[in-house]
């Protein structure tokens, strides 16, 4: 058992998690009255994967299957997502998720970590890295951001619509963030068992609130993002790989990606032209190959 592991034995894996698609050992940590699910697969340099909304570590399954022969692959689910559960007073803000992620990193005593963040995994992971930079050795970013989005037209529109009270009713009644955004964010039609694995964490209406909170926080977390942006110089010299879904309509290869490249000058960029927002679903082998090639070059 690795340092800091706490394996929960009282909870069996739900039937909706397909063993053939997600053939990993479920591990759990108790953090601030939240039960945090994570996987820890393989041996070698540590890759730490952080998801966005409305996904969970399942998003990275095929990338991890490609890489666990050469890397230690750690991926968690934020409280309220995937197989993790939240305390009654957990507020599902990026700041709260970052505190939990930081506690996981500390409890597992992760060192020389290469962080991979997509969607909200970018600002959440960078919050942790800039607070404890000595633990981190590099970054992999895809279709994410690290600065306030206030004042950027299409983010303002999206946040005001999807973070509204009416949208909360829609999301609560129809599990809309999963049922609409995941198909919109992938190039091909996902199989029924894959979509079920994304829907079921939010099968009950009362569990869908976290997927509404994230779009609201695109604007509401302005101070959090301003503080994060100010601390970025603590880590921007680290080697960085950008793996970007080139057909993402939200986080764009011609706008957000160049801004990131300017912030992290020691970078390599791989654009996946046909992949969309959830590029891990669209091109997992290409993602894994990009990581492996970059890491081999970086290690020389």
LINBEL-V681344 format. One record per residue. N is the residue number from 1. RES is the residue in three letters. OMEGA is omega as a letter, one per 30 degrees, with the letter a starting at -180 (999 if undefined). NEAR is the number of other C-alpha atoms within 8 Angstrom. D_FIRST is the distance of its C-alpha to the first C-alpha in whole Angstrom. Layout:
BEGIN
n->N res->RES omega->OMEGA near->NEAR d_first->D_FIRST
n->N res->RES omega->OMEGA near->NEAR d_first->D_FIRST
END
This chain:
BEGIN
n->1 res->UNK omega->a near->3 d_first->0
n->2 res->UNK omega->a near->5 d_first->4
n->3 res->UNK omega->l near->7 d_first->7
n->4 res->UNK omega->a near->7 d_first->8
n->5 res->UNK omega->l near->11 d_first->6
n->6 res->UNK omega->a near->8 d_first->9
n->7 res->UNK omega->l near->8 d_first->9
n->8 res->UNK omega->a near->8 d_first->13
n->9 res->UNK omega->a near->5 d_first->14
n->10 res->UNK omega->a near->4 d_first->18
n->11 res->UNK omega->l near->5 d_first->19
n->12 res->UNK omega->l near->5 d_first->19
n->13 res->UNK omega->l near->6 d_first->19
n->14 res->UNK omega->a near->5 d_first->23
n->15 res->UNK omega->a near->5 d_first->25
n->16 res->UNK omega->l near->8 d_first->27
n->17 res->UNK omega->a near->8 d_first->23
n->18 res->UNK omega->a near->10 d_first->24
n->19 res->UNK omega->a near->7 d_first->22
n->20 res->UNK omega->l near->5 d_first->24
n->21 res->UNK omega->a near->6 d_first->24
n->22 res->UNK omega->a near->9 d_first->20
n->23 res->UNK omega->a near->7 d_first->18
n->24 res->UNK omega->l near->7 d_first->15
n->25 res->UNK omega->l near->7 d_first->12
n->26 res->UNK omega->l near->9 d_first->13
n->27 res->UNK omega->a near->12 d_first->11
n->28 res->UNK omega->l near->12 d_first->12
n->29 res->UNK omega->l near->12 d_first->13
n->30 res->UNK omega->a near->9 d_first->16
n->31 res->UNK omega->l near->10 d_first->19
n->32 res->UNK omega->l near->6 d_first->22
n->33 res->UNK omega->l near->7 d_first->23
n->34 res->UNK omega->l near->11 d_first->21
n->35 res->UNK omega->a near->12 d_first->19
n->36 res->UNK omega->l near->15 d_first->17
n->37 res->UNK omega->l near->14 d_first->16
n->38 res->UNK omega->l near->12 d_first->14
n->39 res->UNK omega->a near->12 d_first->12
n->40 res->UNK omega->a near->10 d_first->10
n->41 res->UNK omega->l near->11 d_first->12
n->42 res->UNK omega->l near->10 d_first->13
n->43 res->UNK omega->a near->11 d_first->13
n->44 res->UNK omega->l near->7 d_first->16
n->45 res->UNK omega->a near->9 d_first->17
n->46 res->UNK omega->l near->14 d_first->16
n->47 res->UNK omega->a near->12 d_first->18
n->48 res->UNK omega->a near->11 d_first->18
n->49 res->UNK omega->l near->13 d_first->20
n->50 res->UNK omega->a near->15 d_first->22
n->51 res->UNK omega->l near->14 d_first->25
n->52 res->UNK omega->a near->11 d_first->28
n->53 res->UNK omega->g near->9 d_first->30
n->54 res->UNK omega->a near->10 d_first->30
n->55 res->UNK omega->l near->11 d_first->27
n->56 res->UNK omega->a near->14 d_first->23
n->57 res->UNK omega->l near->14 d_first->20
n->58 res->UNK omega->l near->9 d_first->22
n->59 res->UNK omega->a near->10 d_first->25
n->60 res->UNK omega->a near->11 d_first->23
n->61 res->UNK omega->a near->10 d_first->21
n->62 res->UNK omega->l near->11 d_first->24
n->63 res->UNK omega->a near->12 d_first->23
n->64 res->UNK omega->l near->11 d_first->19
n->65 res->UNK omega->l near->7 d_first->20
n->66 res->UNK omega->a near->9 d_first->23
n->67 res->UNK omega->a near->11 d_first->20
n->68 res->UNK omega->l near->12 d_first->17
n->69 res->UNK omega->a near->7 d_first->18
n->70 res->UNK omega->a near->9 d_first->19
n->71 res->UNK omega->l near->12 d_first->17
n->72 res->UNK omega->a near->13 d_first->14
n->73 res->UNK omega->l near->16 d_first->15
n->74 res->UNK omega->l near->12 d_first->14
n->75 res->UNK omega->a near->12 d_first->16
n->76 res->UNK omega->l near->12 d_first->17
n->77 res->UNK omega->l near->16 d_first->20
n->78 res->UNK omega->l near->13 d_first->22
n->79 res->UNK omega->a near->12 d_first->23
n->80 res->UNK omega->a near->13 d_first->26
n->81 res->UNK omega->l near->14 d_first->25
n->82 res->UNK omega->a near->13 d_first->23
n->83 res->UNK omega->l near->9 d_first->20
n->84 res->UNK omega->l near->13 d_first->20
n->85 res->UNK omega->a near->10 d_first->23
n->86 res->UNK omega->l near->10 d_first->25
n->87 res->UNK omega->a near->8 d_first->26
n->88 res->UNK omega->a near->4 d_first->30
n->89 res->UNK omega->l near->4 d_first->31
n->90 res->UNK omega->a near->7 d_first->29
n->91 res->UNK omega->l near->5 d_first->32
n->92 res->UNK omega->l near->11 d_first->30
n->93 res->UNK omega->l near->9 d_first->31
n->94 res->UNK omega->l near->12 d_first->30
n->95 res->UNK omega->l near->8 d_first->30
n->96 res->UNK omega->l near->10 d_first->28
n->97 res->UNK omega->a near->12 d_first->25
n->98 res->UNK omega->l near->12 d_first->25
n->99 res->UNK omega->l near->9 d_first->24
n->100 res->UNK omega->l near->11 d_first->21
n->101 res->UNK omega->l near->12 d_first->20
n->102 res->UNK omega->l near->9 d_first->20
n->103 res->UNK omega->l near->9 d_first->18
n->104 res->UNK omega->l near->10 d_first->15
n->105 res->UNK omega->a near->9 d_first->16
n->106 res->UNK omega->a near->8 d_first->16
n->107 res->UNK omega->l near->10 d_first->13
n->108 res->UNK omega->a near->10 d_first->11
n->109 res->UNK omega->l near->8 d_first->13
n->110 res->UNK omega->a near->10 d_first->14
n->111 res->UNK omega->l near->7 d_first->17
n->112 res->UNK omega->a near->10 d_first->19
n->113 res->UNK omega->l near->13 d_first->19
n->114 res->UNK omega->a near->12 d_first->21
n->115 res->UNK omega->l near->13 d_first->22
n->116 res->UNK omega->a near->15 d_first->24
n->117 res->UNK omega->l near->18 d_first->26
n->118 res->UNK omega->a near->13 d_first->28
n->119 res->UNK omega->l near->12 d_first->31
n->120 res->UNK omega->l near->13 d_first->30
n->121 res->UNK omega->l near->13 d_first->27
n->122 res->UNK omega->a near->15 d_first->29
n->123 res->UNK omega->l near->14 d_first->30
n->124 res->UNK omega->a near->13 d_first->27
n->125 res->UNK omega->l near->14 d_first->25
n->126 res->UNK omega->l near->11 d_first->28
n->127 res->UNK omega->l near->10 d_first->28
n->128 res->UNK omega->a near->13 d_first->24
n->129 res->UNK omega->a near->11 d_first->25
n->130 res->UNK omega->l near->12 d_first->28
n->131 res->UNK omega->a near->6 d_first->27
n->132 res->UNK omega->a near->8 d_first->24
n->133 res->UNK omega->a near->10 d_first->26
n->134 res->UNK omega->l near->6 d_first->24
n->135 res->UNK omega->a near->10 d_first->21
n->136 res->UNK omega->a near->12 d_first->22
n->137 res->UNK omega->a near->10 d_first->24
n->138 res->UNK omega->a near->10 d_first->26
n->139 res->UNK omega->l near->12 d_first->26
n->140 res->UNK omega->a near->12 d_first->27
n->141 res->UNK omega->l near->14 d_first->29
n->142 res->UNK omega->l near->12 d_first->31
n->143 res->UNK omega->a near->15 d_first->34
n->144 res->UNK omega->a near->14 d_first->33
n->145 res->UNK omega->a near->11 d_first->35
n->146 res->UNK omega->a near->11 d_first->35
n->147 res->UNK omega->l near->8 d_first->38
n->148 res->UNK omega->l near->11 d_first->40
n->149 res->UNK omega->l near->10 d_first->41
n->150 res->UNK omega->l near->9 d_first->44
n->151 res->UNK omega->l near->6 d_first->48
n->152 res->UNK omega->a near->7 d_first->46
n->153 res->UNK omega->a near->6 d_first->48
n->154 res->UNK omega->l near->7 d_first->46
n->155 res->UNK omega->l near->12 d_first->43
n->156 res->UNK omega->a near->12 d_first->46
n->157 res->UNK omega->a near->8 d_first->47
n->158 res->UNK omega->a near->10 d_first->44
n->159 res->UNK omega->a near->14 d_first->42
n->160 res->UNK omega->l near->9 d_first->46
n->161 res->UNK omega->a near->8 d_first->46
n->162 res->UNK omega->l near->11 d_first->42
n->163 res->UNK omega->a near->15 d_first->42
n->164 res->UNK omega->l near->10 d_first->45
n->165 res->UNK omega->l near->6 d_first->45
n->166 res->UNK omega->l near->6 d_first->47
n->167 res->UNK omega->l near->11 d_first->44
n->168 res->UNK omega->l near->12 d_first->41
n->169 res->UNK omega->l near->8 d_first->44
n->170 res->UNK omega->l near->10 d_first->43
n->171 res->UNK omega->a near->14 d_first->40
n->172 res->UNK omega->a near->12 d_first->39
n->173 res->UNK omega->a near->8 d_first->42
n->174 res->UNK omega->a near->7 d_first->41
n->175 res->UNK omega->a near->14 d_first->37
n->176 res->UNK omega->a near->11 d_first->39
n->177 res->UNK omega->l near->11 d_first->37
n->178 res->UNK omega->a near->10 d_first->34
n->179 res->UNK omega->l near->10 d_first->37
n->180 res->UNK omega->a near->8 d_first->40
n->181 res->UNK omega->l near->9 d_first->37
n->182 res->UNK omega->l near->11 d_first->35
n->183 res->UNK omega->l near->11 d_first->38
n->184 res->UNK omega->a near->7 d_first->40
n->185 res->UNK omega->l near->10 d_first->37
n->186 res->UNK omega->a near->15 d_first->36
n->187 res->UNK omega->a near->10 d_first->39
n->188 res->UNK omega->l near->6 d_first->38
n->189 res->UNK omega->a near->6 d_first->38
n->190 res->UNK omega->l near->8 d_first->35
n->191 res->UNK omega->a near->6 d_first->34
n->192 res->UNK omega->a near->6 d_first->34
n->193 res->UNK omega->l near->8 d_first->31
n->194 res->UNK omega->l near->8 d_first->30
n->195 res->UNK omega->l near->9 d_first->32
n->196 res->UNK omega->l near->9 d_first->31
n->197 res->UNK omega->l near->12 d_first->27
n->198 res->UNK omega->a near->12 d_first->29
n->199 res->UNK omega->a near->11 d_first->31
n->200 res->UNK omega->l near->8 d_first->29
n->201 res->UNK omega->a near->11 d_first->27
n->202 res->UNK omega->a near->11 d_first->31
n->203 res->UNK omega->l near->9 d_first->32
n->204 res->UNK omega->a near->6 d_first->34
n->205 res->UNK omega->a near->10 d_first->36
n->206 res->UNK omega->l near->7 d_first->35
n->207 res->UNK omega->a near->10 d_first->32
n->208 res->UNK omega->a near->13 d_first->34
n->209 res->UNK omega->a near->11 d_first->35
n->210 res->UNK omega->a near->10 d_first->32
n->211 res->UNK omega->l near->11 d_first->33
n->212 res->UNK omega->a near->14 d_first->36
n->213 res->UNK omega->a near->11 d_first->35
n->214 res->UNK omega->l near->13 d_first->34
n->215 res->UNK omega->l near->12 d_first->37
n->216 res->UNK omega->a near->13 d_first->39
n->217 res->UNK omega->l near->12 d_first->37
n->218 res->UNK omega->l near->13 d_first->38
n->219 res->UNK omega->a near->12 d_first->41
n->220 res->UNK omega->a near->7 d_first->40
n->221 res->UNK omega->a near->10 d_first->37
n->222 res->UNK omega->a near->11 d_first->40
n->223 res->UNK omega->l near->7 d_first->39
n->224 res->UNK omega->a near->8 d_first->36
n->225 res->UNK omega->l near->12 d_first->36
n->226 res->UNK omega->l near->10 d_first->39
n->227 res->UNK omega->l near->8 d_first->37
n->228 res->UNK omega->a near->14 d_first->34
n->229 res->UNK omega->a near->10 d_first->37
n->230 res->UNK omega->a near->7 d_first->38
n->231 res->UNK omega->a near->8 d_first->35
n->232 res->UNK omega->l near->10 d_first->34
n->233 res->UNK omega->l near->7 d_first->36
n->234 res->UNK omega->a near->8 d_first->33
n->235 res->UNK omega->a near->9 d_first->31
n->236 res->UNK omega->l near->10 d_first->33
n->237 res->UNK omega->a near->9 d_first->34
n->238 res->UNK omega->l near->10 d_first->30
n->239 res->UNK omega->a near->11 d_first->30
n->240 res->UNK omega->l near->12 d_first->30
n->241 res->UNK omega->l near->13 d_first->30
n->242 res->UNK omega->l near->12 d_first->32
n->243 res->UNK omega->a near->14 d_first->32
n->244 res->UNK omega->l near->15 d_first->35
n->245 res->UNK omega->a near->17 d_first->36
n->246 res->UNK omega->a near->12 d_first->40
n->247 res->UNK omega->l near->11 d_first->41
n->248 res->UNK omega->l near->13 d_first->39
n->249 res->UNK omega->a near->7 d_first->42
n->250 res->UNK omega->a near->7 d_first->40
n->251 res->UNK omega->a near->12 d_first->39
n->252 res->UNK omega->a near->12 d_first->41
n->253 res->UNK omega->a near->13 d_first->41
n->254 res->UNK omega->a near->6 d_first->44
n->255 res->UNK omega->a near->8 d_first->44
n->256 res->UNK omega->a near->12 d_first->40
n->257 res->UNK omega->l near->12 d_first->39
n->258 res->UNK omega->l near->9 d_first->42
n->259 res->UNK omega->l near->8 d_first->41
n->260 res->UNK omega->a near->10 d_first->37
n->261 res->UNK omega->l near->9 d_first->38
n->262 res->UNK omega->a near->7 d_first->41
n->263 res->UNK omega->a near->7 d_first->38
n->264 res->UNK omega->a near->12 d_first->36
n->265 res->UNK omega->a near->8 d_first->38
n->266 res->UNK omega->a near->9 d_first->35
n->267 res->UNK omega->l near->10 d_first->35
n->268 res->UNK omega->a near->8 d_first->35
n->269 res->UNK omega->l near->8 d_first->36
n->270 res->UNK omega->l near->9 d_first->35
n->271 res->UNK omega->l near->10 d_first->37
n->272 res->UNK omega->a near->12 d_first->37
n->273 res->UNK omega->a near->7 d_first->41
n->274 res->UNK omega->a near->8 d_first->40
n->275 res->UNK omega->a near->16 d_first->37
n->276 res->UNK omega->a near->14 d_first->37
n->277 res->UNK omega->l near->13 d_first->35
n->278 res->UNK omega->a near->11 d_first->32
n->279 res->UNK omega->l near->13 d_first->32
n->280 res->UNK omega->l near->11 d_first->29
n->281 res->UNK omega->a near->10 d_first->30
n->282 res->UNK omega->a near->11 d_first->33
n->283 res->UNK omega->a near->10 d_first->32
n->284 res->UNK omega->a near->11 d_first->28
n->285 res->UNK omega->l near->9 d_first->29
n->286 res->UNK omega->l near->8 d_first->31
n->287 res->UNK omega->a near->11 d_first->29
n->288 res->UNK omega->l near->12 d_first->26
n->289 res->UNK omega->l near->8 d_first->29
n->290 res->UNK omega->l near->10 d_first->30
n->291 res->UNK omega->a near->9 d_first->27
n->292 res->UNK omega->a near->9 d_first->26
n->293 res->UNK omega->l near->8 d_first->30
n->294 res->UNK omega->a near->10 d_first->30
n->295 res->UNK omega->l near->8 d_first->26
n->296 res->UNK omega->l near->8 d_first->28
n->297 res->UNK omega->l near->7 d_first->31
n->298 res->UNK omega->a near->7 d_first->30
n->299 res->UNK omega->a near->5 d_first->28
n->300 res->UNK omega->999 near->4 d_first->31
END
